[in-house]
Amino acid sequence: MPYVNIRVTREGVSREQKAELIQGVTNLLVDVLGKNPSTTVVVIDEVETDNWGIAGESVTVRRQRRQ
């Protein structure tokens, strides 16, 4: 039973985009590894940009600096 966890920042990923990710990852595991789609689990976690850090600072700070 494959388990895939996708983490993205919480910035407006639509329901349709999430459905496409879930279907696409499931299809990839079927095509590449021959896994059964009925036992494939895909979880999408949305993380606030304040809780996601790169190079010692939050994504929020990095993006504010770019503006």
C-alpha positions in Angstrom: 0.0 0.0 0.0 1.9 3.1 -1.2 1.6 6.3 0.8 2.6 9.6 -0.7 2.6 12.8 1.2 2.7 16.1 -0.8 3.4 19.3 1.1 2.7 22.7 -0.5 2.5 26.2 1.0 -1.0 27.3 1.6 -1.5 29.8 -1.2 -4.6 29.1 -3.1 -4.2 25.6 -4.5 -7.6 24.9 -5.8 -9.7 21.8 -5.2 -9.3 20.9 -8.9 -5.5 21.2 -8.7 -5.5 18.9 -5.7 -7.6 16.4 -7.4 -5.3 16.5 -10.4 -2.3 15.9 -8.1 -3.9 13.0 -6.4 -4.9 11.4 -9.7 -1.6 12.1 -11.3 0.5 10.6 -8.5 -1.8 7.6 -8.3 -1.4 7.0 -12.1 2.4 7.4 -11.8 2.6 4.7 -9.2 0.4 2.4 -11.3 2.5 3.1 -14.5 6.0 3.0 -13.0 5.7 0.5 -10.1 2.6 -1.5 -11.0 0.8 -0.5 -7.8 -2.9 -1.0 -7.2 -4.7 2.3 -7.4 -7.3 1.1 -4.9 -4.7 0.8 -2.2 -2.7 3.9 -3.0 -3.0 6.8 -0.5 -2.1 10.4 -1.4 -2.2 13.1 1.3 -1.8 16.8 0.6 -0.7 19.0 3.5 -0.9 22.7 3.1 1.6 24.6 5.3 1.4 28.3 6.2 4.4 30.2 4.8 5.3 31.2 8.3 5.8 27.5 9.1 8.0 26.7 6.0 11.7 27.7 6.2 14.4 27.9 3.6 18.0 29.0 4.4 17.2 30.0 7.9 14.2 32.2 7.2 10.5 31.7 6.6 9.0 31.7 3.1 6.9 34.7 4.3 10.0 36.8 4.9 11.7 35.6 1.7 8.7 36.6 -0.3 8.2 39.9 1.4 11.9 40.8 0.6 11.4 40.0 -3.1 8.6 42.6 -3.4 
